[in-house]
Amino acid sequence: MASLQGFVDQRVLLILQDGRAIVGVMAGFDQKSNVVLSDSKERVYSVEEGVEEIPLGLYLVKGDQIVLIGELDEAADQAVDLSAIRAEPLPPIRY
Amino acid sequence: MLPLSLLNAAQNKPMLVELKNGETFNGHLVNCDNFMNITLREVYQTNAEGDKFWKLKECYIRGSTIKYLRVPDTLLDVVKEEQNRAREASRNARGGGAGSRGGTSTHATHISFLTLLVFYRARDAAARWARCSTRWSYSGKRSWSRHIIVDHC
């Protein structure tokens, strides 16, 4: 049985259907994969400058918008210098 | 913690709602349901490009059109506290401070032991009374009369 229970209280990366990447601590979830993220930040990628982190605070994301949820290795994540990263932002999903 | 309990606790609190089409709504939550349908009051609506604004007295948003909601950070502690209190209350309702199943059954054994003790005392007293050869009975006019009975034991 696939479950999000193992992610609770862990720092996770969320990718949404519009291409946004959000990191935050998963505070809760439900049957529809709606997710509560606390202390969340959006990571905005661009080719011109480094990754910009925009603080978002407490977020409730609807499950039908979520593409991916991944556990973050906090030590590895903090070792990365985000300002040095250049990357194309993810395009939104198109139907 | 369930997302819907967070939403329920957000009543009368300010929030930002973004729809799947990118429009955003800033307002205070009036009501919500299990489909995440919500009503907001004193709303500022922004179009997807973020260059047009509307002010609405009240609006209703169908849950299925919502992408995400942003709520005040303080709500997390409020909901956690509420859950702790609810857990505590249900534990107390099940009986005893110990709250474990073992504690409850010990309690039950204790009661039945007491009941048995009372029962045996009463039975012994009745037996003694039956074996007694003298009976007193009230014959009226403030006088007691003594009867000698034959013990058949």
gemmi code that builds the backbone of each chain (N, CA, C; Angstrom):
import gemmi

chains = {
    "A": [
        ("MET", (0.863, -1.209, 0.000), (0.000, 0.000, 0.000), (0.887, 1.243, 0.000)),
        ("ALA", (0.765, 2.000, -1.071), (1.531, 3.248, -1.151), (0.954, 4.251, -0.162)),
        ("SER", (1.815, 4.896, 0.617), (1.334, 5.870, 1.591), (2.335, 7.002, 1.738)),
        ("LEU", (1.820, 8.159, 2.130), (2.687, 9.311, 2.371), (3.133, 9.359, 3.839)),
        ("GLN", (2.688, 8.380, 4.637), (2.954, 8.422, 6.078), (4.452, 8.561, 6.382)),
        ("GLY", (5.278, 7.902, 5.588), (6.714, 7.958, 5.817), (7.338, 9.331, 5.606)),
        ("PHE", (6.603, 10.223, 4.923), (7.129, 11.566, 4.642), (6.774, 12.578, 5.732)),
        ("VAL", (5.858, 12.169, 6.638), (5.369, 13.128, 7.625), (6.521, 13.582, 8.530)),
        ("ASP", (6.569, 14.893, 8.756), (7.615, 15.555, 9.550), (8.988, 15.521, 8.880)),
        ("GLN", (9.039, 15.109, 7.607), (10.287, 15.157, 6.850), (10.245, 16.370, 5.914)),
        ("ARG", (11.440, 16.856, 5.554), (11.480, 17.924, 4.554), (11.343, 17.288, 3.171)),
        ("VAL", (10.395, 17.782, 2.403), (10.102, 17.166, 1.108), (10.144, 18.211, -0.016)),
        ("LEU", (10.309, 17.692, -1.230), (10.225, 18.523, -2.436), (8.935, 18.164, -3.154)),
        ("LEU", (8.157, 19.182, -3.483), (6.898, 18.983, -4.189), (7.013, 19.607, -5.572)),
        ("ILE", (6.662, 18.852, -6.595), (6.569, 19.439, -7.932), (5.099, 19.478, -8.320)),
        ("LEU", (4.627, 20.651, -8.731), (3.223, 20.809, -9.105), (3.056, 20.773, -10.628)),
        ("GLN", (1.815, 20.631, -11.051), (1.522, 20.535, -12.480), (1.865, 21.820, -13.239)),
        ("ASP", (1.910, 22.958, -12.528), (2.270, 24.202, -13.227), (3.794, 24.385, -13.273)),
        ("GLY", (4.566, 23.394, -12.821), (6.018, 23.453, -12.923), (6.709, 24.007, -11.696)),
        ("ARG", (5.933, 24.412, -10.695), (6.531, 24.966, -9.488), (7.215, 23.885, -8.653)),
        ("ALA", (8.317, 24.257, -8.003), (8.997, 23.359, -7.070), (8.920, 23.989, -5.687)),
        ("ILE", (8.342, 23.272, -4.736), (8.181, 23.790, -3.373), (8.838, 22.826, -2.404)),
        ("VAL", (9.671, 23.372, -1.493), (10.217, 22.530, -0.427), (9.575, 22.944, 0.888)),
        ("GLY", (9.302, 21.965, 1.731), (8.686, 22.255, 3.025), (8.622, 20.998, 3.858)),
        ("VAL", (8.231, 21.153, 5.113), (8.088, 20.004, 5.999), (6.647, 19.514, 5.906)),
        ("MET", (6.479, 18.233, 5.562), (5.123, 17.727, 5.418), (4.476, 17.554, 6.789)),
        ("ALA", (3.439, 18.355, 7.045), (2.773, 18.303, 8.357), (1.610, 17.333, 8.336)),
        ("GLY", (1.087, 17.036, 7.141), (-0.043, 16.119, 7.066), (-0.482, 15.880, 5.644)),
        ("PHE", (-1.352, 14.886, 5.488), (-1.881, 14.547, 4.164), (-3.208, 13.825, 4.360)),
        ("ASP", (-3.936, 13.587, 3.277), (-5.159, 12.799, 3.394), (-5.303, 11.827, 2.220)),
        ("GLN", (-6.467, 11.187, 2.161), (-6.745, 10.161, 1.156), (-6.562, 10.652, -0.274)),
        ("LYS", (-6.846, 11.948, -0.493), (-6.753, 12.481, -1.854), (-5.368, 13.046, -2.155)),
        ("SER", (-4.392, 12.756, -1.294), (-3.037, 13.300, -1.418), (-2.977, 14.811, -1.287)),
        ("ASN", (-4.020, 15.436, -0.718), (-3.872, 16.830, -0.334), (-2.777, 16.865, 0.725)),
        ("VAL", (-1.931, 17.897, 0.667), (-0.740, 17.903, 1.520), (-0.623, 19.232, 2.265)),
        ("VAL", (-0.286, 19.152, 3.540), (0.020, 20.358, 4.312), (1.535, 20.484, 4.434)),
        ("LEU", (2.059, 21.625, 4.016), (3.495, 21.889, 4.117), (3.706, 23.050, 5.071)),
        ("SER", (4.597, 22.859, 6.058), (4.918, 23.983, 6.929), (6.323, 24.477, 6.592)),
        ("ASP", (6.534, 25.757, 6.889), (7.847, 26.362, 6.649), (8.277, 26.143, 5.190)),
        ("SER", (7.338, 26.360, 4.263), (7.628, 26.018, 2.867), (8.231, 27.205, 2.093)),
        ("LYS", (9.019, 26.861, 1.077), (9.658, 27.863, 0.212), (9.526, 27.402, -1.224)),
        ("GLU", (9.269, 28.360, -2.120), (9.264, 28.012, -3.537), (10.662, 28.240, -4.088)),
        ("ARG", (11.128, 27.304, -4.913), (12.435, 27.484, -5.562), (12.198, 27.852, -7.009)),
        ("VAL", (12.643, 29.063, -7.362), (12.442, 29.545, -8.722), (13.763, 29.415, -9.484)),
        ("TYR", (13.754, 28.567, -10.490), (14.968, 28.326, -11.288), (14.974, 29.240, -12.501)),
        ("SER", (16.161, 29.699, -12.891), (16.283, 30.465, -14.132), (17.692, 30.305, -14.684)),
        ("VAL", (17.844, 30.590, -15.973), (19.158, 30.444, -16.598), (20.014, 31.679, -16.387)),
        ("GLU", (19.367, 32.825, -16.121), (20.127, 34.080, -15.974), (20.776, 34.210, -14.599)),
        ("GLU", (20.058, 33.769, -13.541), (20.613, 33.958, -12.198), (20.419, 32.704, -11.355)),
        ("GLY", (20.946, 32.737, -10.150), (20.853, 31.574, -9.260), (19.424, 31.308, -8.822)),
        ("VAL", (19.240, 30.205, -8.116), (17.902, 29.831, -7.652), (17.433, 30.825, -6.597)),
        ("GLU", (16.213, 31.304, -6.785), (15.645, 32.231, -5.817), (14.678, 31.456, -4.926)),
        ("GLU", (14.843, 31.599, -3.599), (13.928, 30.932, -2.666), (12.929, 31.946, -2.123)),
        ("ILE", (11.651, 31.698, -2.380), (10.593, 32.607, -1.918), (9.853, 31.945, -0.754)),
        ("PRO", (9.934, 32.528, 0.448), (9.237, 31.924, 1.583), (7.716, 31.979, 1.418)),
        ("LEU", (7.050, 30.860, 1.677), (5.595, 30.783, 1.503), (4.871, 30.475, 2.809)),
        ("GLY", (5.586, 29.940, 3.800), (4.930, 29.642, 5.086), (4.116, 28.375, 5.060)),
        ("LEU", (2.919, 28.443, 5.647), (2.064, 27.250, 5.771), (1.174, 27.130, 4.535)),
        ("TYR", (1.282, 26.007, 3.862), (0.645, 25.809, 2.565), (-0.202, 24.563, 2.570)),
        ("LEU", (-1.375, 24.635, 1.931), (-2.211, 23.438, 1.745), (-2.339, 23.236, 0.235)),
        ("VAL", (-1.714, 22.185, -0.273), (-1.717, 21.954, -1.723), (-2.707, 20.843, -2.059)),
        ("LYS", (-3.548, 21.087, -3.045), (-4.522, 20.070, -3.436), (-3.817, 18.910, -4.146)),
        ("GLY", (-4.266, 17.692, -3.847), (-3.613, 16.490, -4.371), (-3.612, 16.406, -5.878)),
        ("ASP", (-4.685, 16.920, -6.507), (-4.770, 16.761, -7.965), (-3.785, 17.660, -8.705)),
        ("GLN", (-3.107, 18.564, -8.004), (-2.106, 19.423, -8.636), (-0.696, 18.850, -8.494)),
        ("ILE", (-0.557, 17.834, -7.639), (0.782, 17.352, -7.303), (1.264, 16.330, -8.329)),
        ("VAL", (2.469, 16.538, -8.819), (3.074, 15.613, -9.766), (4.013, 14.662, -9.027)),
        ("LEU", (4.743, 15.200, -8.071), (5.802, 14.417, -7.411), (6.034, 14.908, -5.988)),
        ("ILE", (6.286, 13.958, -5.102), (6.718, 14.295, -3.739), (7.972, 13.486, -3.452)),
        ("GLY", (9.036, 14.164, -3.072), (10.272, 13.439, -2.798), (10.870, 13.863, -1.476)),
        ("GLU", (11.433, 12.901, -0.728), (12.090, 13.225, 0.538), (13.413, 13.921, 0.241)),
        ("LEU", (13.694, 14.995, 0.976), (14.955, 15.706, 0.783), (15.997, 15.185, 1.771)),
        ("ASP", (17.188, 14.942, 1.269), (18.331, 14.658, 2.142), (18.844, 16.013, 2.599)),
        ("GLU", (18.501, 16.379, 3.838), (18.751, 17.750, 4.292), (20.228, 18.121, 4.252)),
        ("ALA", (21.079, 17.173, 4.636), (22.521, 17.455, 4.655), (23.014, 17.721, 3.232)),
        ("ALA", (22.602, 16.858, 2.294), (23.020, 17.016, 0.905), (22.451, 18.302, 0.320)),
        ("ASP", (21.199, 18.620, 0.712), (20.539, 19.805, 0.175), (21.224, 21.078, 0.649)),
        ("GLN", (21.651, 21.064, 1.927), (22.287, 22.271, 2.454), (23.694, 22.451, 1.900)),
        ("ALA", (24.297, 21.351, 1.445), (25.644, 21.439, 0.873), (25.634, 22.098, -0.506)),
        ("VAL", (24.445, 22.177, -1.114), (24.342, 22.761, -2.455), (24.251, 24.283, -2.351)),
        ("ASP", (25.058, 24.959, -3.139), (24.985, 26.421, -3.208), (23.953, 26.796, -4.267)),
        ("LEU", (22.745, 27.121, -3.799), (21.636, 27.384, -4.728), (21.918, 28.576, -5.646)),
        ("SER", (22.694, 29.558, -5.120), (22.935, 30.763, -5.931), (23.821, 30.466, -7.134)),
        ("ALA", (24.486, 29.301, -7.090), (25.372, 28.952, -8.203), (24.665, 28.108, -9.259)),
        ("ILE", (23.429, 27.752, -8.984), (22.711, 26.846, -9.893), (21.960, 27.619, -10.968)),
        ("ARG", (22.198, 27.237, -12.199), (21.453, 27.825, -13.330), (20.669, 26.696, -13.970)),
        ("ALA", (19.378, 26.884, -14.151), (18.591, 25.815, -14.760), (17.328, 26.381, -15.386)),
        ("GLU", (16.888, 25.753, -16.447), (15.597, 26.097, -17.053), (14.498, 25.763, -16.049)),
        ("PRO", (13.532, 26.654, -15.861), (12.401, 26.272, -15.020), (11.581, 25.177, -15.713)),
        ("LEU", (10.923, 24.341, -14.908), (10.063, 23.304, -15.485), (8.869, 23.972, -16.158)),
        ("PRO", (8.521, 23.556, -17.368), (7.320, 24.097, -17.992), (6.082, 23.466, -17.368)),
        ("PRO", (4.953, 24.176, -17.405), (3.729, 23.572, -16.876), (3.268, 22.426, -17.767)),
        ("ILE", (2.537, 21.510, -17.165), (1.945, 20.427, -17.954), (0.859, 21.029, -18.840)),
        ("ARG", (0.834, 20.593, -20.100), (-0.203, 21.099, -21.031), (-1.032, 19.947, -21.534)),
        ("TYR", (-2.337, 20.195, -21.631), (-3.241, 19.153, -22.079), (-3.751, 19.469, -23.486)),
    ],
    "B": [
        ("MET", (-1.620, 15.249, 10.679), (-2.699, 16.242, 10.699), (-3.375, 16.285, 9.324)),
        ("LEU", (-4.684, 16.264, 9.313), (-5.422, 16.255, 8.049), (-5.540, 17.665, 7.483)),
        ("PRO", (-5.364, 17.785, 6.159), (-5.506, 19.089, 5.518), (-6.851, 19.753, 5.813)),
        ("LEU", (-7.920, 18.936, 5.888), (-9.243, 19.532, 6.108), (-9.420, 20.055, 7.533)),
        ("SER", (-8.715, 19.432, 8.504), (-8.826, 19.979, 9.865), (-8.102, 21.315, 9.960)),
        ("LEU", (-7.037, 21.450, 9.181), (-6.348, 22.744, 9.118), (-7.281, 23.804, 8.522)),
        ("LEU", (-7.980, 23.418, 7.462), (-8.885, 24.354, 6.788), (-10.018, 24.758, 7.716)),
        ("ASN", (-10.560, 23.771, 8.446), (-11.650, 24.075, 9.378), (-11.203, 25.050, 10.457)),
        ("ALA", (-9.950, 24.874, 10.900), (-9.421, 25.754, 11.950), (-9.126, 27.150, 11.413)),
        ("ALA", (-9.143, 27.282, 10.078), (-8.783, 28.577, 9.467), (-9.983, 29.505, 9.329)),
        ("GLN", (-11.143, 29.107, 9.873), (-12.329, 29.959, 9.751), (-12.080, 31.309, 10.408)),
        ("ASN", (-12.524, 32.345, 9.682), (-12.345, 33.748, 10.079), (-10.890, 34.219, 10.009)),
        ("LYS", (-10.005, 33.396, 9.471), (-8.597, 33.794, 9.326), (-8.354, 34.228, 7.870)),
        ("PRO", (-7.372, 35.094, 7.683), (-7.060, 35.510, 6.309), (-6.362, 34.390, 5.545)),
        ("MET", (-6.630, 34.297, 4.262), (-5.936, 33.285, 3.462), (-5.835, 33.714, 2.010)),
        ("LEU", (-4.898, 33.061, 1.321), (-4.733, 33.281, -0.104), (-5.079, 31.985, -0.816)),
        ("VAL", (-5.927, 32.080, -1.817), (-6.321, 30.899, -2.572), (-5.901, 31.104, -4.017)),
        ("GLU", (-5.159, 30.140, -4.575), (-4.865, 30.224, -6.003), (-5.641, 29.136, -6.723)),
        ("LEU", (-6.286, 29.519, -7.825), (-7.036, 28.560, -8.632), (-6.109, 27.935, -9.662)),
        ("LYS", (-6.600, 26.854, -10.256), (-5.809, 26.160, -11.259), (-5.501, 27.051, -12.451)),
        ("ASN", (-6.372, 28.045, -12.737), (-6.109, 28.929, -13.864), (-5.178, 30.089, -13.496)),
        ("GLY", (-4.674, 30.107, -12.259), (-3.707, 31.118, -11.860), (-4.302, 32.329, -11.156)),
        ("GLU", (-5.632, 32.466, -11.207), (-6.257, 33.577, -10.479), (-6.051, 33.391, -8.980)),
        ("THR", (-5.895, 34.500, -8.252), (-5.771, 34.387, -6.800), (-6.859, 35.175, -6.094)),
        ("PHE", (-7.204, 34.704, -4.925), (-8.225, 35.338, -4.094), (-7.665, 35.523, -2.694)),
        ("ASN", (-7.628, 36.767, -2.226), (-7.208, 37.069, -0.859), (-8.429, 37.463, -0.054)),
        ("GLY", (-8.677, 36.773, 1.036), (-9.824, 37.147, 1.864), (-9.855, 36.382, 3.158)),
        ("HIS", (-10.936, 36.583, 3.935), (-11.102, 35.847, 5.187), (-12.059, 34.689, 4.955)),
        ("LEU", (-11.704, 33.543, 5.479), (-12.531, 32.347, 5.290), (-13.816, 32.472, 6.111)),
        ("VAL", (-14.955, 32.311, 5.436), (-16.245, 32.313, 6.135), (-16.625, 30.880, 6.458)),
        ("ASN", (-16.560, 30.012, 5.443), (-16.988, 28.636, 5.644), (-16.304, 27.724, 4.636)),
        ("CYS", (-16.294, 26.434, 4.944), (-15.720, 25.452, 4.030), (-16.407, 24.116, 4.248)),
        ("ASP", (-16.247, 23.197, 3.294), (-16.796, 21.855, 3.474), (-15.755, 20.804, 3.089)),
        ("ASN", (-16.181, 19.537, 3.108), (-15.245, 18.445, 2.873), (-14.765, 18.354, 1.429)),
        ("PHE", (-15.454, 19.044, 0.502), (-14.983, 19.097, -0.886), (-13.970, 20.223, -1.069)),
        ("MET", (-13.717, 20.962, 0.022), (-12.862, 22.140, -0.017), (-13.521, 23.293, -0.771)),
        ("ASN", (-14.851, 23.205, -0.978), (-15.588, 24.378, -1.425), (-15.477, 25.400, -0.304)),
        ("ILE", (-15.256, 26.668, -0.658), (-15.082, 27.672, 0.393), (-15.831, 28.956, 0.058)),
        ("THR", (-16.180, 29.701, 1.096), (-16.665, 31.069, 0.899), (-15.706, 32.003, 1.620)),
        ("LEU", (-15.389, 33.090, 0.939), (-14.496, 34.108, 1.489), (-15.262, 35.424, 1.563)),
        ("ARG", (-14.847, 36.293, 2.518), (-15.422, 37.646, 2.561), (-14.300, 38.670, 2.438)),
        ("GLU", (-14.681, 39.888, 2.031), (-13.724, 40.994, 1.817), (-12.570, 40.497, 0.936)),
        ("VAL", (-12.886, 40.173, -0.306), (-11.937, 39.487, -1.177), (-11.258, 40.439, -2.162)),
        ("TYR", (-9.958, 40.246, -2.339), (-9.241, 40.879, -3.448), (-8.891, 39.794, -4.452)),
        ("GLN", (-9.468, 39.920, -5.662), (-9.225, 38.942, -6.723), (-8.158, 39.509, -7.656)),
        ("THR", (-7.240, 38.646, -8.076), (-6.187, 39.051, -9.023), (-6.212, 38.093, -10.207)),
        ("ASN", (-6.060, 38.620, -11.405), (-6.045, 37.714, -12.561), (-4.715, 36.984, -12.648)),
        ("ALA", (-4.636, 36.003, -13.560), (-3.456, 35.123, -13.620), (-2.176, 35.900, -13.912)),
        ("GLU", (-2.276, 36.979, -14.690), (-1.082, 37.759, -15.030), (-0.663, 38.671, -13.876)),
        ("GLY", (-1.565, 38.891, -12.935), (-1.262, 39.725, -11.787), (-1.339, 41.217, -12.084)),
        ("ASP", (-2.033, 41.586, -13.193), (-2.105, 43.012, -13.524), (-3.513, 43.589, -13.371)),
        ("LYS", (-4.479, 42.765, -13.028), (-5.840, 43.286, -12.823), (-6.348, 42.843, -11.452)),
        ("PHE", (-7.075, 43.742, -10.804), (-7.566, 43.461, -9.455), (-9.060, 43.757, -9.352)),
        ("TRP", (-9.735, 42.976, -8.572), (-11.144, 43.227, -8.283), (-11.360, 43.105, -6.791)),
        ("LYS", (-12.293, 43.901, -6.271), (-12.658, 43.749, -4.859), (-14.067, 43.175, -4.788)),
        ("LEU", (-14.209, 42.099, -4.032), (-15.511, 41.441, -3.903), (-15.918, 41.418, -2.429)),
        ("LYS", (-17.206, 41.646, -2.160), (-17.702, 41.595, -0.774), (-17.615, 40.145, -0.267)),
        ("GLU", (-18.095, 39.230, -1.086), (-18.078, 37.819, -0.696), (-17.987, 36.964, -1.953)),
        ("CYS", (-17.351, 35.804, -1.869), (-17.330, 34.928, -3.034), (-17.290, 33.467, -2.617)),
        ("TYR", (-17.778, 32.636, -3.517), (-17.804, 31.185, -3.298), (-16.848, 30.559, -4.301)),
        ("ILE", (-15.990, 29.646, -3.860), (-15.044, 28.985, -4.764), (-15.254, 27.480, -4.687)),
        ("ARG", (-15.469, 26.870, -5.847), (-15.633, 25.415, -5.894), (-14.285, 24.750, -5.590)),
        ("GLY", (-14.304, 23.764, -4.691), (-13.071, 23.130, -4.228), (-12.224, 22.554, -5.346)),
        ("SER", (-12.886, 21.992, -6.365), (-12.135, 21.305, -7.414), (-11.315, 22.262, -8.275)),
        ("THR", (-11.593, 23.578, -8.210), (-10.846, 24.535, -9.035), (-9.611, 25.080, -8.317)),
        ("ILE", (-9.448, 24.689, -7.052), (-8.347, 25.255, -6.246), (-7.029, 24.528, -6.520)),
        ("LYS", (-5.957, 25.304, -6.629), (-4.619, 24.713, -6.741), (-4.004, 24.567, -5.344)),
        ("TYR", (-3.974, 25.668, -4.603), (-3.475, 25.600, -3.220), (-4.056, 26.724, -2.392)),
        ("LEU", (-3.911, 26.603, -1.072), (-4.302, 27.664, -0.143), (-3.101, 27.999, 0.722)),
        ("ARG", (-2.935, 29.276, 0.970), (-1.886, 29.694, 1.902), (-2.564, 30.236, 3.158)),
        ("VAL", (-2.215, 29.692, 4.322), (-2.882, 30.064, 5.574), (-1.851, 30.575, 6.581)),
        ("PRO", (-2.298, 31.293, 7.632), (-1.328, 31.829, 8.605), (-0.515, 30.720, 9.279)),
        ("ASP", (0.784, 30.964, 9.484), (1.695, 29.976, 10.088), (1.218, 29.523, 11.471)),
        ("THR", (0.593, 30.452, 12.214), (0.210, 30.166, 13.609), (-0.837, 29.056, 13.704)),
        ("LEU", (-1.550, 28.807, 12.602), (-2.616, 27.794, 12.620), (-2.094, 26.403, 12.920)),
        ("LEU", (-0.876, 26.130, 12.503), (-0.303, 24.792, 12.683), (-0.271, 24.429, 14.170)),
        ("ASP", (0.204, 25.360, 14.995), (0.280, 25.111, 16.438), (-1.112, 24.979, 17.039)),
        ("VAL", (-2.049, 25.812, 16.549), (-3.428, 25.767, 17.065), (-4.030, 24.385, 16.843)),
        ("VAL", (-3.885, 23.868, 15.600), (-4.481, 22.573, 15.261), (-3.807, 21.445, 16.037)),
        ("LYS", (-2.484, 21.496, 16.166), (-1.763, 20.461, 16.917), (-2.233, 20.428, 18.371)),
        ("GLU", (-2.386, 21.622, 18.949), (-2.838, 21.748, 20.338), (-4.241, 21.154, 20.490)),
        ("GLU", (-5.104, 21.469, 19.502), (-6.486, 20.976, 19.504), (-6.511, 19.448, 19.468)),
        ("GLN", (-5.653, 18.880, 18.629), (-5.607, 17.424, 18.496), (-5.135, 16.774, 19.785)),
        ("ASN", (-4.136, 17.393, 20.433), (-3.632, 16.859, 21.692), (-4.729, 16.831, 22.744)),
        ("ARG", (-5.509, 17.927, 22.783), (-6.584, 18.019, 23.772), (-7.657, 16.968, 23.499)),
        ("ALA", (-7.965, 16.766, 22.204), (-8.989, 15.783, 21.826), (-8.540, 14.377, 22.202)),
        ("ARG", (-7.242, 14.087, 21.980), (-6.687, 12.779, 22.318), (-6.782, 12.533, 23.824)),
        ("GLU", (-6.419, 13.587, 24.568), (-6.441, 13.510, 26.030), (-7.864, 13.232, 26.525)),
        ("ALA", (-8.817, 13.950, 25.929), (-10.217, 13.828, 26.346), (-10.746, 12.426, 26.079)),
        ("SER", (-10.406, 11.861, 24.917), (-10.926, 10.532, 24.576), (-10.282, 9.466, 25.465)),
        ("ARG", (-9.030, 9.692, 25.853), (-8.346, 8.756, 26.745), (-9.030, 8.745, 28.109)),
        ("ASN", (-9.362, 9.962, 28.607), (-10.025, 10.059, 29.907), (-11.419, 9.461, 29.859)),
        ("ALA", (-12.105, 9.623, 28.714), (-13.471, 9.121, 28.582), (-13.494, 7.602, 28.649)),
        ("ARG", (-12.395, 6.958, 28.186), (-12.362, 5.498, 28.189), (-12.170, 4.935, 29.603)),
        ("GLY", (-11.845, 5.813, 30.566), (-11.862, 5.384, 31.957), (-10.493, 5.273, 32.584)),
        ("GLY", (-10.313, 6.016, 33.681), (-9.088, 5.913, 34.465), (-7.957, 6.728, 33.898)),
        ("GLY", (-7.099, 7.201, 34.780), (-5.957, 7.997, 34.348), (-4.944, 7.150, 33.616)),
        ("ALA", (-4.820, 5.871, 34.033), (-3.849, 4.979, 33.399), (-4.208, 4.786, 31.934)),
        ("GLY", (-5.503, 4.607, 31.685), (-5.997, 4.622, 30.321), (-5.711, 3.384, 29.521)),
        ("SER", (-4.847, 2.492, 30.007), (-4.534, 1.313, 29.222), (-5.624, 0.270, 29.421)),
        ("ARG", (-5.670, -0.721, 28.540), (-6.691, -1.749, 28.612), (-6.508, -2.560, 29.893)),
        ("GLY", (-5.210, -2.790, 30.272), (-4.905, -3.554, 31.472), (-5.495, -2.896, 32.704)),
        ("GLY", (-5.348, -1.580, 32.778), (-5.855, -0.825, 33.909), (-7.353, -1.014, 34.068)),
        ("THR", (-8.065, -0.986, 32.950), (-9.519, -1.086, 32.973), (-9.948, -2.457, 33.486)),
        ("SER", (-9.272, -3.518, 33.022), (-9.695, -4.855, 33.398), (-9.384, -5.120, 34.875)),
        ("THR", (-8.259, -4.561, 35.395), (-7.932, -4.688, 36.810), (-9.057, -4.079, 37.632)),
        ("HIS", (-9.523, -2.926, 37.166), (-10.601, -2.198, 37.805), (-11.841, -3.085, 37.875)),
        ("ALA", (-12.178, -3.763, 36.773), (-13.360, -4.617, 36.691), (-13.246, -5.786, 37.658)),
        ("THR", (-12.035, -6.401, 37.733), (-11.799, -7.513, 38.642), (-12.028, -7.076, 40.075)),
        ("HIS", (-11.550, -5.881, 40.407), (-11.657, -5.326, 41.731), (-13.121, -5.215, 42.134)),
        ("ILE", (-13.946, -4.690, 41.230), (-15.368, -4.503, 41.501), (-16.040, -5.863, 41.739)),
        ("SER", (-15.745, -6.839, 40.867), (-16.428, -8.116, 41.002), (-15.991, -8.826, 42.284)),
        ("PHE", (-14.729, -8.620, 42.722), (-14.253, -9.204, 43.971), (-15.049, -8.659, 45.153)),
        ("LEU", (-15.270, -7.320, 45.149), (-16.034, -6.668, 46.201), (-17.456, -7.202, 46.236)),
        ("THR", (-18.049, -7.349, 45.040), (-19.415, -7.827, 44.936), (-19.521, -9.227, 45.542)),
        ("LEU", (-18.532, -10.076, 45.202), (-18.528, -11.444, 45.710), (-18.416, -11.454, 47.235)),
        ("LEU", (-17.542, -10.570, 47.766), (-17.319, -10.489, 49.206), (-18.630, -10.176, 49.911)),
        ("VAL", (-19.346, -9.183, 49.416), (-20.630, -8.773, 49.995), (-21.611, -9.938, 49.918)),
        ("PHE", (-21.616, -10.604, 48.782), (-22.550, -11.720, 48.566), (-22.305, -12.838, 49.582)),
        ("TYR", (-21.003, -13.200, 49.779), (-20.685, -14.293, 50.698), (-21.009, -13.923, 52.133)),
        ("ARG", (-20.732, -12.684, 52.530), (-21.054, -12.204, 53.880), (-22.547, -12.353, 54.149)),
        ("ALA", (-23.347, -11.923, 53.145), (-24.801, -11.949, 53.282), (-25.287, -13.402, 53.403)),
        ("ARG", (-24.696, -14.276, 52.610), (-25.109, -15.683, 52.618), (-24.797, -16.341, 53.970)),
        ("ASP", (-23.578, -16.019, 54.508), (-23.186, -16.572, 55.807), (-24.119, -16.086, 56.906)),
        ("ALA", (-24.458, -14.793, 56.867), (-25.342, -14.217, 57.881), (-26.702, -14.906, 57.840)),
        ("ALA", (-27.184, -15.163, 56.633), (-28.480, -15.805, 56.462), (-28.434, -17.225, 57.028)),
        ("ALA", (-27.321, -17.911, 56.797), (-27.174, -19.285, 57.273), (-27.149, -19.320, 58.796)),
        ("ARG", (-26.411, -18.357, 59.406), (-26.321, -18.267, 60.857), (-27.703, -18.014, 61.457)),
        ("TRP", (-28.419, -17.136, 60.781), (-29.754, -16.769, 61.259), (-30.676, -17.998, 61.215)),
        ("ALA", (-30.515, -18.787, 60.176), (-31.363, -19.971, 60.022), (-31.052, -21.014, 61.091)),
        ("ARG", (-29.754, -21.098, 61.492), (-29.342, -22.081, 62.474), (-29.700, -21.674, 63.900)),
        ("CYS", (-29.941, -20.362, 64.080), (-30.213, -19.826, 65.406), (-31.516, -20.445, 65.976)),
        ("SER", (-31.471, -20.805, 67.231), (-32.626, -21.507, 67.785), (-33.653, -20.556, 68.395)),
        ("THR", (-33.226, -19.315, 68.605), (-34.161, -18.363, 69.189), (-34.540, -17.295, 68.166)),
        ("ARG", (-35.729, -16.949, 68.075), (-36.196, -15.864, 67.195), (-36.945, -14.865, 68.048)),
        ("TRP", (-36.690, -13.632, 67.739), (-37.458, -12.569, 68.382), (-38.435, -12.050, 67.345)),
        ("SER", (-39.660, -11.830, 67.813), (-40.584, -11.179, 66.874), (-41.372, -10.100, 67.621)),
        ("TYR", (-41.728, -9.086, 66.924), (-42.409, -7.956, 67.537), (-43.897, -8.288, 67.569)),
        ("SER", (-44.428, -8.332, 68.776), (-45.828, -8.734, 68.876), (-46.756, -7.547, 69.060)),
        ("GLY", (-46.189, -6.358, 68.914), (-47.025, -5.166, 69.055), (-47.045, -4.696, 70.497)),
        ("LYS", (-47.568, -3.536, 70.719), (-47.665, -2.929, 72.060), (-46.297, -2.900, 72.735)),
        ("ARG", (-45.262, -2.550, 72.018), (-43.891, -2.379, 72.525), (-43.362, -3.631, 73.219)),
        ("SER", (-43.810, -4.767, 72.883), (-43.265, -5.964, 73.521), (-42.741, -6.943, 72.480)),
        ("TRP", (-41.582, -7.536, 72.777), (-40.962, -8.529, 71.916), (-41.224, -9.912, 72.499)),
        ("SER", (-41.508, -10.872, 71.721), (-41.711, -12.218, 72.273), (-40.639, -13.132, 71.710)),
        ("ARG", (-40.208, -14.088, 72.509), (-39.132, -14.990, 72.117), (-39.721, -16.334, 71.742)),
        ("HIS", (-39.273, -16.872, 70.602), (-39.749, -18.190, 70.193), (-38.577, -19.123, 70.188)),
        ("ILE", (-38.762, -20.295, 70.684), (-37.743, -21.321, 70.580), (-38.091, -22.162, 69.365)),
        ("ILE", (-37.121, -22.315, 68.424), (-37.428, -23.157, 67.291), (-36.509, -24.367, 67.273)),
        ("VAL", (-36.979, -25.389, 66.672), (-36.212, -26.636, 66.628), (-35.226, -26.585, 65.471)),
        ("ASP", (-33.962, -26.845, 65.810), (-32.945, -26.867, 64.770), (-32.924, -28.251, 64.128)),
        ("HIS", (-33.179, -28.277, 62.821), (-33.234, -29.557, 62.122), (-31.883, -29.984, 61.601)),
        ("CYS", (-30.854, -29.127, 61.795), (-29.543, -29.492, 61.247), (-28.966, -30.698, 61.968)),
    ],
}
model = gemmi.Model(1)
for chain_id, residues in chains.items():
    chain = gemmi.Chain(chain_id)
    for i, (resn, *xyz) in enumerate(residues, 1):
        res = gemmi.Residue()
        res.name, res.seqid = resn, gemmi.SeqId(i, " ")
        for name, pos in zip(("N", "CA", "C"), xyz):
            atom = gemmi.Atom()
            atom.name, atom.element = name, gemmi.Element(name[0])
            atom.pos, atom.b_iso = gemmi.Position(*pos), 0.0
            res.add_atom(atom)
        chain.add_residue(res)
    model.add_chain(chain)
structure = gemmi.Structure()
structure.add_model(model)
structure.setup_entities()
